[in-house]
Amino acid sequence: TCPAMASWLPRLSLGDACSNLHWRLLRTKPVGSMAPGAHDLTELAEGSAVGLARVLTTVDLVSLGVGSCVGTGMYVVAGLVAKAMAGPGVILSFLIAAAASILSGVCYAEFGVRVPKTTGSAYTYSYVTVGECVAFFIGWNLILEYLIGTAAGASALSSMFDSLANHSISYTATHLGTLPGLGRGEETCPDLLALFIALLVTVVIALGVRNSVGLNNVLNVVNLLVWVFMMLAGLFFVSADTWEDGGFLPYGWSGVMRGAATCFYAFIGFDIIATTGEEARNPNSSIPYAITASLVTCLTAYLTVSVILTLMVPYRLIDGSAPLMEMFAVHGFLWGKYAVAVGSVAGLSVSLLGSLFPMPRVILAMARDGLLFRGLSHVSAFTHTPTVACAVSGSLAALLALLVSLRDLIEMMSIGTLLAYTLVSVCVLLLRYQPDQDAEAAPSEVGTAAAGNGQNQMGDAEEEGWSYQAGVSAGPPSLLEKLLGGRYSELRLRLGMPSTAEQPTAASGRLVTRCTVLLFLMSFLLWSTVIFGVEQGTGAAAVFSGLAAALMLASMVKLLVLILQQPQSGRRLAYMAPCVPFVPAAAILVNSYLMLKLSPLTWARFTVWCLIGLLIYGCYGMWHSTLELDALETQAHASSYQRYDDQLDDAFSDDHSRPPHQDEPTYRGWSAPEEGGCGYQQQ
């Protein structure tokens, strides 16, 4: 039931109802709520309500990123994709997935520094900068990412232990009975060991035992040593004949691209770097460098492991559950198998803890904001952890690990994360072209303030990660300007790009919003036409689909040109994604293509997940949001004030007793349908 919705619907016209719905979907959370002392996630840091200490070096950030990525990615995904999707072409799949990850990574880094003094995730950033509805679905998909990641990590550890026990665990499980697979209709053995592992890690997290940076670094060193051992030992068993069976691309380019969509899972984890701005000693340089270094390190590990694996074992004979351990067992080198097992325990443990630990925090943040059930926001006074959120999320992950196969888990995690990163790229593209709400006030404040106050203001702005210079594009020249040199000015004139002195307006911001939304939708329509019409079509249908795809591509280029012709915001951030709008647009295109290459069953499961989220948001979150309750409280106070004011004597109705005069309404963000924004409709 939705009592709040039922109370106002009968009293509103259709136009007022649409206006109110628009305001609710795109209302933003005040930046002040992110300050230390507010209900922030930093309160959970050892039970303290103060900001986190800046102790993380660049090496620590790289280690965090590598530890979150390399684990299930190296020990499971490489063999899984090589066996069932791409063969030796898994090498190309990893290269394509890495390119998509870098495009999303630079957008994620800028999104992270846009909201200062927060250790939250993309959910927090989008709630502050974009709007509630987008924030909910980003948070909902992050929950899916962490949920599936935890289940996949538990399932991978279970497979590794089963391999060490010569598959006696799975053999015993077959005698306990089988369960119907989720959506596949086939009988599968329940993975009881994975269930136990997921529940055990849930208890550890709920008790407040945190995976420290020091432990993370030690496990990563173990992982590195095992990787070096695999490369050196594997050279004694490689044979080029294994690539001759079926060729380098036995499944064709379609298999390579489908494998790339699954391999994207192996690069999930760099987002943890973008959320450490408050804890990094020098976030301005450390965050972008750490994201790049961790992605390059992971790519190097994946490529070398894929080459050794496919040269040691024919792709058809690769073990799908524990490929790196079994590749040595096939050649009779059992000591190599046990050495890899040590690295598997280290890598998969880091990945498992890294997936489960942030999931209750995202649930906690959404519950505190009222978008999920507020009972999930309970924090234990004894352990200082969100115990209810831990119990719910851990139980769901354990249930998935019990019933769903590892391959299906990895595909489901990829699609949720791809959509979340696509929405982050959309948000970066939107925010670059929106007028700065402080643009008009900043020059006058700095110009009229005393010297000391001015220095404090500038210091605060720099501490928060940005500075503003009215009418001047501060900072170094853009990457495009460096690449094109003197031709950059000529290109700007030909494309009709505005001068750097121009500032965005409400009208230009809304135009970019419409173009970006159309670009996002048309990217899915374009790739659907290409994949299902051109690649799988024949004859006239394929030709017609090709012409339609060409027209859609031309329309998308036109949309990009329109965006280029609008002025960008003068706000300078500590880190800004290069080549905007091209990099976010490329990330949207690549991510949407990879999403559509996943299996139809994965899309069906993902659709069910999104429909559940839509139901929760539409029937609960929208009406119990903290912003909704604040708006209702403000409206109640305003009504009470009006009734009281009507009863006052006219003698007291002078200028001093009236509310302050409101000047012309200011621009209140890209979400406002009119220049002055869209507030809560007064009844």
C-alpha positions in Angstrom: 0.0 0.0 0.0 1.0 3.6 -0.7 -0.9 5.8 1.7 1.1 8.9 0.9 0.4 8.4 -2.8 -3.3 7.8 -2.2 -3.6 11.0 -0.2 -2.5 13.4 -2.9 -3.5 11.7 -6.2 -7.3 12.6 -5.9 -6.6 16.2 -5.3 -4.2 16.8 -8.2 -4.8 17.5 -11.8 -2.8 15.5 -14.4 -0.3 18.2 -15.0 0.3 18.7 -11.2 0.6 14.9 -10.8 3.2 14.7 -13.6 5.1 17.7 -12.1 5.2 16.1 -8.7 6.3 12.7 -10.1 9.0 14.4 -12.1 10.2 16.2 -8.9 10.2 13.0 -6.9 12.1 11.0 -9.4 14.9 13.6 -9.9 15.2 15.3 -6.5 18.8 15.4 -5.2 20.3 14.9 -1.8 21.9 18.1 -0.2 25.7 18.0 -0.4 25.7 19.1 3.3 24.4 15.7 4.3 27.7 14.3 3.2 29.7 16.2 5.8 31.3 14.4 8.7 28.8 14.2 11.6 25.9 13.5 9.3 24.4 10.1 8.9 27.3 9.0 6.7 28.9 5.6 6.2 32.1 6.9 7.9 30.3 6.5 11.2 31.0 2.8 10.9 34.7 3.3 10.8 35.6 1.7 14.1 32.6 3.3 15.6 33.8 6.8 15.1 31.8 9.7 13.8 34.8 11.6 12.4 36.3 11.6 9.0 38.7 8.9 8.0 42.4 9.4 8.3 44.4 10.1 5.1 46.7 7.1 5.3 46.5 5.3 2.0 49.4 5.7 -0.4 49.2 5.2 -4.2 50.7 1.7 -3.7 47.9 0.9 -1.2 45.3 2.0 -3.7 46.8 -0.1 -6.5 46.9 -3.1 -4.1 43.2 -2.5 -3.2 42.2 -2.4 -6.9 44.3 -5.4 -7.8 43.1 -7.4 -4.8 39.4 -6.7 -5.7 39.9 -7.6 -9.4 42.4 -10.5 -9.4 40.8 -13.5 -7.7 37.8 -15.1 -9.3 38.9 -13.3 -12.5 42.3 -15.0 -12.9 41.5 -18.4 -11.3 38.1 -19.0 -12.8 37.0 -16.6 -15.6 40.0 -17.2 -17.9 39.3 -20.9 -18.1 35.5 -20.6 -18.2 35.6 -18.2 -21.2 38.3 -20.2 -23.0 36.3 -23.4 -22.6 32.8 -22.4 -23.5 32.9 -19.1 -25.3 36.1 -18.0 -27.1 38.8 -20.7 -27.0 42.3 -19.2 -27.3 40.5 -16.0 -28.4 40.0 -15.4 -24.7 43.1 -13.2 -25.0 41.2 -10.8 -27.3 38.2 -11.0 -25.0 40.3 -9.7 -22.1 41.7 -6.9 -24.3 38.3 -5.7 -25.3 37.0 -6.0 -21.7 40.0 -4.0 -20.5 39.3 -1.2 -23.0 35.7 -1.0 -21.7 36.9 -1.0 -18.1 39.3 1.9 -18.7 36.6 4.0 -20.4 34.3 3.4 -17.4 37.1 3.8 -15.0 38.0 7.4 -16.0 34.3 8.3 -15.8 34.0 6.7 -12.4 37.1 8.6 -11.1 35.6 11.9 -12.1 32.2 11.0 -10.6 34.0 10.1 -7.3 35.7 13.5 -6.9 32.6 15.5 -7.7 31.2 14.9 -4.2 33.8 15.8 -1.6 34.3 14.3 1.8 32.5 11.0 1.2 33.5 7.4 1.2 30.3 6.3 -0.4 29.7 4.5 -3.7 28.2 5.5 -7.0 24.8 5.4 -5.3 25.9 8.3 -3.0 27.4 10.3 -5.8 24.4 10.0 -8.1 22.0 10.8 -5.3 23.8 14.1 -4.6 24.4 15.1 -8.2 21.8 13.5 -10.5 18.6 12.4 -8.8 16.8 9.9 -6.6 15.5 7.5 -9.3 18.8 7.1 -11.0 20.6 6.7 -7.6 18.2 4.0 -6.6 18.8 1.9 -9.7 22.6 2.4 -9.5 22.4 1.3 -5.9 20.1 -1.6 -6.7 22.5 -2.8 -9.4 25.5 -2.4 -7.0 23.7 -4.7 -4.6 23.3 -7.2 -7.4 27.0 -6.8 -8.2 28.1 -7.5 -4.6 25.5 -10.2 -4.1 26.5 -12.1 -7.2 30.2 -11.4 -6.4 29.9 -13.0 -3.0 28.0 -16.0 -4.3 30.5 -16.4 -7.1 33.5 -16.2 -4.7 32.0 -18.8 -2.4 31.2 -21.1 -5.4 34.8 -20.6 -6.8 36.3 -21.5 -3.4 34.0 -24.5 -3.2 35.2 -25.7 -6.6 38.8 -25.2 -5.6 38.4 -27.3 -2.5 36.6 -29.9 -4.5 39.4 -30.1 -7.0 42.0 -30.5 -4.1 39.9 -33.4 -2.8 39.9 -35.0 -6.3 36.2 -34.1 -6.7 35.1 -36.3 -3.8 33.0 -33.4 -2.4 30.9 -33.0 -5.6 30.7 -36.8 -5.9 29.2 -37.0 -2.4 26.8 -34.2 -3.1 25.3 -36.1 -6.1 24.1 -38.8 -3.7 22.2 -36.2 -1.6 19.8 -35.4 -4.5 19.5 -32.8 -7.1 17.6 -29.5 -7.5 16.1 -27.9 -10.6 18.4 -25.1 -11.9 17.1 -21.6 -11.7 15.5 -21.0 -15.1 17.4 -23.7 -17.0 15.2 -26.6 -16.2 18.1 -29.0 -15.7 18.9 -30.9 -12.6 21.9 -29.6 -10.6 23.6 -30.6 -7.4 23.2 -28.1 -4.6 26.6 -26.7 -3.5 26.4 -27.1 0.2 30.1 -26.1 0.7 29.5 -22.8 -1.1 26.5 -22.2 1.2 28.7 -22.8 4.3 31.5 -20.6 3.0 29.1 -17.7 2.3 27.5 -17.9 5.7 30.9 -18.2 7.5 32.1 -15.0 5.8 28.9 -13.3 6.6 29.4 -14.0 10.3 33.0 -12.7 10.1 31.8 -9.4 8.5 28.9 -9.0 10.9 31.3 -9.4 13.9 33.3 -6.4 12.7 36.4 -8.2 11.6 37.6 -6.0 8.7 39.9 -6.9 5.9 42.7 -4.4 6.6 45.0 -2.9 4.0 48.0 -4.7 5.5 46.3 -8.2 5.1 45.2 -7.2 1.6 48.8 -6.4 0.7 50.1 -9.7 2.1 47.6 -11.7 0.2 48.3 -9.8 -2.9 52.1 -10.6 -2.5 51.2 -14.3 -2.2 49.1 -14.0 -5.3 51.9 -12.3 -7.2 54.4 -15.0 -6.2 52.0 -17.8 -7.4 51.4 -15.9 -10.7 55.2 -15.8 -11.3 55.5 -19.5 -10.4 52.7 -20.4 -12.9 54.4 -18.4 -15.7 57.8 -20.1 -15.1 56.5 -23.6 -14.5 54.0 -23.4 -17.3 56.8 -22.8 -19.9 57.9 -26.4 -19.5 54.5 -27.8 -20.6 53.3 -25.4 -23.3 52.8 -26.7 -26.9 51.7 -24.8 -29.9 49.7 -27.8 -31.1 46.9 -27.0 -28.7 46.0 -23.9 -30.8 45.7 -25.9 -34.0 42.7 -27.8 -32.7 39.9 -25.6 -33.9 42.1 -22.6 -34.6 42.7 -19.5 -32.6 39.0 -18.4 -32.9 37.0 -21.6 -32.8 33.8 -19.8 -31.8 34.4 -16.8 -34.2 34.3 -13.1 -33.3 30.8 -13.5 -31.9 32.3 -15.8 -29.3 35.1 -13.3 -28.6 32.6 -10.5 -28.0 30.4 -12.7 -25.8 33.5 -13.7 -23.9 34.5 -10.0 -23.5 31.1 -9.4 -21.8 31.8 -12.1 -19.3 35.5 -11.1 -18.9 34.3 -7.7 -17.8 33.6 -9.4 -14.5 37.4 -9.9 -14.1 37.9 -6.1 -14.0 35.1 -5.3 -11.6 36.7 -3.8 -8.5 38.4 -0.6 -9.7 35.4 1.3 -8.3 36.8 0.7 -4.8 39.7 3.0 -5.7 37.4 5.9 -6.7 35.7 5.8 -3.3 38.8 6.3 -1.2 39.2 10.1 -1.8 38.9 10.8 1.9 41.4 8.2 2.9 44.1 8.8 0.2 47.0 11.0 1.1 47.0 12.7 -2.3 43.8 11.8 -4.1 44.3 14.3 -6.9 47.0 12.2 -8.4 46.7 8.8 -6.6 43.1 7.9 -7.7 43.6 8.2 -11.5 47.0 6.7 -11.4 45.9 3.8 -9.2 42.9 3.0 -11.4 45.2 2.9 -14.5 47.9 0.9 -12.8 45.5 -1.7 -11.3 43.8 -2.2 -14.6 47.1 -2.6 -16.5 48.3 -5.0 -13.8 45.2 -7.1 -14.0 45.3 -7.1 -17.8 48.9 -8.3 -17.7 48.0 -11.1 -15.3 44.9 -12.2 -17.3 46.7 -12.2 -20.7 49.7 -14.2 -19.5 47.5 -16.7 -17.7 45.3 -17.1 -20.7 48.3 -17.8 -23.0 49.8 -20.3 -20.7 46.5 -22.1 -20.0 45.4 -22.4 -23.7 49.0 -23.6 -24.7 49.1 -26.2 -21.9 45.6 -27.6 -22.3 43.3 -27.8 -25.4 40.4 -25.4 -24.8 37.9 -28.3 -25.0 39.7 -30.1 -22.1 40.0 -27.2 -19.8 38.4 -27.7 -16.4 35.6 -25.2 -16.0 35.7 -24.9 -12.2 39.4 -24.9 -11.3 41.3 -24.5 -14.6 44.7 -23.3 -13.3 45.0 -26.0 -10.8 43.9 -28.8 -13.2 46.2 -27.6 -16.0 49.2 -28.8 -13.9 47.4 -32.0 -12.8 46.8 -32.9 -16.5 50.6 -33.0 -16.9 51.1 -34.9 -13.7 52.8 -32.0 -11.9 50.9 -32.3 -8.6 53.2 -29.9 -6.7 52.2 -27.2 -9.2 48.6 -27.9 -8.5 49.0 -27.4 -4.8 51.1 -24.2 -5.3 48.3 -22.8 -7.4 45.9 -23.8 -4.7 47.7 -21.5 -2.2 47.3 -18.6 -4.6 43.7 -19.5 -5.2 42.9 -19.3 -1.5 44.6 -15.9 -1.2 43.0 -14.4 -4.3 39.5 -15.8 -3.9 39.5 -14.8 -0.2 40.3 -11.2 -1.0 37.7 -11.1 -3.7 35.0 -12.7 -1.5 35.6 -10.3 1.4 35.8 -7.4 -1.0 32.4 -8.3 -2.4 30.6 -8.9 0.8 32.0 -6.1 2.9 30.6 -3.1 0.9 27.2 -4.7 0.2 25.7 -4.1 3.7 27.0 -0.5 3.5 25.2 0.2 0.3 22.0 -1.4 1.8 22.6 0.7 4.9 22.9 3.9 3.0 19.8 3.3 0.9 17.8 2.2 4.1 18.9 5.4 5.9 17.7 7.4 3.0 14.4 5.6 3.1 14.7 4.0 -0.3 14.8 0.5 1.2 13.1 -0.7 4.3 14.4 1.3 7.3 14.7 -1.8 9.4 17.8 -2.7 7.3 19.6 0.4 8.7 20.0 -1.0 12.2 23.6 -0.8 13.4 24.7 -3.0 16.3 26.0 -1.0 19.3 28.3 -3.9 20.1 30.0 -4.5 16.8 29.3 -1.2 15.1 28.3 -3.0 11.9 24.9 -3.1 10.1 24.0 -6.6 11.4 20.5 -6.8 9.8 21.8 -5.8 6.4 24.7 -8.2 6.8 22.4 -11.1 7.7 20.0 -10.4 4.8 22.6 -9.9 2.2 24.7 -12.8 3.4 21.7 -15.2 3.5 20.7 -14.2 -0.1 24.3 -14.7 -1.3 24.5 -18.1 0.4 21.2 -19.1 -1.3 22.4 -18.1 -4.7 25.7 -20.0 -4.1 23.7 -23.1 -3.2 21.5 -23.1 -6.3 23.1 -21.2 -9.2 26.1 -22.4 -11.2 29.3 -20.3 -11.3 29.0 -19.5 -15.0 25.5 -18.1 -14.6 26.6 -16.1 -11.5 29.4 -14.5 -13.4 27.2 -13.5 -16.4 24.6 -12.0 -14.0 27.2 -10.0 -12.2 28.5 -8.6 -15.5 25.2 -7.3 -16.7 24.4 -5.5 -13.5 27.8 -3.9 -13.2 27.8 -2.9 -16.9 24.5 -1.1 -16.5 25.7 0.6 -13.3 28.9 1.8 -15.0 26.9 2.9 -18.1 24.7 5.1 -15.9 27.8 6.6 -14.3 29.1 7.5 -17.7 25.7 9.1 -18.5 25.9 11.1 -15.3 29.4 12.4 -16.0 28.3 13.5 -19.5 25.2 15.2 -18.0 27.0 17.0 -15.2 29.8 18.4 -17.4 27.2 20.6 -19.3 25.0 21.7 -16.4 25.3 25.3 -15.0 27.1 25.5 -11.7 24.6 26.5 -9.0 27.4 28.6 -7.3 28.6 30.2 -10.5 26.9 33.5 -9.9 27.8 33.8 -6.2 31.4 32.7 -6.4 32.9 35.7 -8.2 31.1 38.3 -6.0 31.8 36.5 -2.8 35.5 36.2 -3.6 35.7 39.8 -4.8 34.0 41.4 -1.9 35.2 39.2 0.9 38.1 40.3 3.1 41.5 38.8 2.3 41.4 36.3 5.1 37.9 35.1 4.4 38.7 34.8 0.7 41.7 32.6 1.5 39.5 30.5 3.7 37.0 30.1 1.0 39.5 29.1 -1.6 41.1 26.8 0.8 37.8 25.1 1.5 37.1 24.8 -2.2 40.5 23.2 -2.8 40.1 20.9 0.1 36.8 19.7 -1.3 38.5 18.9 -4.6 37.5 21.7 -6.9 38.0 25.4 -7.7 35.9 27.8 -9.8 37.1 30.6 -12.0 34.3 32.7 -13.5 34.5 33.0 -17.3 37.9 31.2 -17.5 38.6 27.6 -18.1 41.1 26.9 -15.4 43.6 24.1 -15.4 45.8 22.5 -18.0 44.8 22.1 -21.7 42.5 19.2 -22.5 43.9 15.9 -24.0 42.3 16.7 -27.4 44.0 20.1 -27.4 47.4 18.4 -26.7 46.8 15.8 -29.4 45.6 18.2 -32.2 47.8 21.2 -31.4 47.1 24.1 -33.6 44.3 22.3 -35.4 42.2 22.3 -32.2 41.1 25.9 -32.7 40.2 25.2 -36.3 38.2 22.2 -35.3 36.3 24.2 -32.7 35.3 26.7 -35.3 34.1 24.1 -37.8 32.0 22.2 -35.2 30.5 25.4 -33.8 31.9 24.8 -30.4 31.5 27.7 -27.9 34.5 29.7 -26.5 35.9 28.7 -23.1 34.6 31.9 -21.6 30.9 30.9 -22.2 29.1 29.3 -19.3 26.2 26.8 -19.5 22.6 28.0 -19.0 19.5 26.2 -17.9 18.4 25.9 -21.5 21.7 24.4 -22.7 21.7 22.0 -19.7 18.3 20.7 -20.6 19.3 20.3 -24.2 22.3 18.2 -23.2 20.1 16.2 -20.9 17.7 15.3 -23.8 20.6 14.5 -26.1 22.3 12.3 -23.6 19.1 10.3 -22.8 18.5 9.8 -26.5 22.1 8.7 -26.9 21.7 6.2 -24.1 18.5 4.7 -25.6 19.8 4.7 -29.2 22.9 2.9 -28.2 20.9 -0.2 -27.1 18.6 0.2 -30.2 21.7 0.4 -32.5 23.4 -2.7 -31.1 20.1 -4.6 -31.0 19.8 -3.9 -34.8 23.4 -4.9 -35.5 23.4 -8.1 -33.4 20.0 -9.5 -34.2 19.4 -7.9 -37.6 22.8 -7.7 -39.3 24.8 -10.5 -37.7 22.0 -13.1 -37.4 19.9 -11.9 -40.3 20.1 -13.0 -44.0 19.2 -11.5 -47.3 17.1 -8.4 -47.5 16.4 -8.3 -43.8 20.1 -8.0 -43.1 20.5 -5.2 -45.7 17.5 -3.3 -44.3 18.9 -3.7 -40.7 22.3 -2.4 -41.9 20.7 0.7 -43.4 18.7 1.3 -40.2 21.9 0.9 -38.1 23.7 3.4 -40.4 20.9 5.9 -39.9 20.9 5.5 -36.2 24.7 5.9 -36.1 24.4 9.1 -38.1 21.8 10.4 -35.6 24.0 9.6 -32.7 26.9 11.5 -34.3 24.5 14.4 -34.7 23.6 14.2 -31.0 27.3 14.3 -30.1 27.8 17.4 -32.3 24.9 19.1 -30.6 26.4 18.3 -27.2 29.8 19.6 -28.4 28.2 22.9 -29.4 27.0 23.6 -25.8 29.3 25.3 -23.2 30.8 23.2 -20.4 30.8 24.1 -16.7 33.6 26.3 -15.5 34.0 24.1 -12.4 37.5 22.5 -12.2 37.7 19.2 -10.4 40.7 17.4 -8.9 40.4 14.9 -11.7 38.3 15.2 -14.9 37.7 12.5 -17.5 39.5 13.4 -20.8 37.9 14.0 -24.2 34.3 14.6 -22.9 31.8 13.9 -24.5 33.7 11.3 -26.6 35.0 9.1 -23.7 31.6 8.8 -21.9 29.8 8.2 -25.2 32.3 5.5 -26.1 31.8 3.9 -22.6 28.0 3.9 -23.2 28.4 2.3 -26.6 30.9 -0.4 -25.5 29.0 -1.3 -22.3 25.6 -1.5 -24.0 27.1 -3.8 -26.7 28.7 -6.1 -24.1 25.4 -6.2 -22.2 23.5 -7.3 -25.4 26.1 -10.1 -26.0 25.1 -11.8 -22.8 22.7 -14.7 -22.9 18.9 -14.2 -23.1 18.5 -16.1 -19.8 20.8 -13.6 -18.1 18.7 -10.8 -19.4 15.5 -12.5 -18.2 16.9 -12.9 -14.7 18.2 -9.3 -14.8 14.8 -8.0 -15.9 13.2 -9.8 -13.0 15.7 -8.1 -10.6 15.0 -4.7 -12.1 11.2 -5.2 -11.9 11.6 -6.1 -8.2 13.6 -2.9 -7.6 11.0 -0.9 -9.5 8.2 -2.3 -7.4 10.1 -1.6 -4.2 10.9 2.0 -5.2 7.4 2.8 -6.6 5.5 1.4 -3.6 7.9 2.1 -0.8 11.1 4.1 -1.5 9.5 7.0 -3.3 7.0 7.6 -0.5 9.3 6.9 2.5 12.4 8.7 1.2 14.0 11.1 3.7 13.6 13.9 1.1 9.9 13.1 0.8 9.4 13.2 4.6 11.4 16.5 4.8 9.2 18.0 2.0 6.0 17.0 3.9 7.4 18.4 7.1 8.3 21.7 5.3 4.8 21.8 3.8 3.2 21.3 7.2 5.3 24.0 8.8 4.4 26.4 5.9 0.7 25.7 6.3 0.9 26.3 10.1 2.7 29.5 9.5 0.2 30.7 7.0 -2.7 30.0 9.4 -0.9 31.9 12.1 -0.1 34.8 9.9 -3.7 35.2 8.8 -4.7 35.6 12.4 -2.2 38.4 13.1 -3.4 42.0 13.4 -2.7 44.2 10.4 -0.5 46.4 12.5 2.0 43.7 12.8 1.9 42.9 9.1 4.8 45.3 8.2 7.9 44.4 6.2 9.7 43.0 9.3 7.0 40.3 9.9 6.8 39.1 6.3 8.9 36.3 5.0 12.0 37.5 3.2 11.4 38.5 -0.4 12.3 35.9 -2.9 14.4 37.1 -5.9 14.3 35.5 -9.3 14.5 31.7 -8.9 17.9 30.3 -9.5 18.8 27.2 -11.6 18.3 24.2 -9.3 19.8 21.5 -11.4 19.4 19.6 -14.6 16.4 17.7 -13.1 14.2 20.8 -13.0 11.6 21.0 -15.8 11.6 24.8 -15.6 14.3 27.4 -15.1 13.5 27.8 -11.5 13.3 24.1 -10.7 10.3 22.1 -9.6 9.5 22.0 -5.9 7.0 20.2 -3.9 3.5 21.2 -5.0 1.7 23.1 -2.4 -1.9 22.1 -1.9 
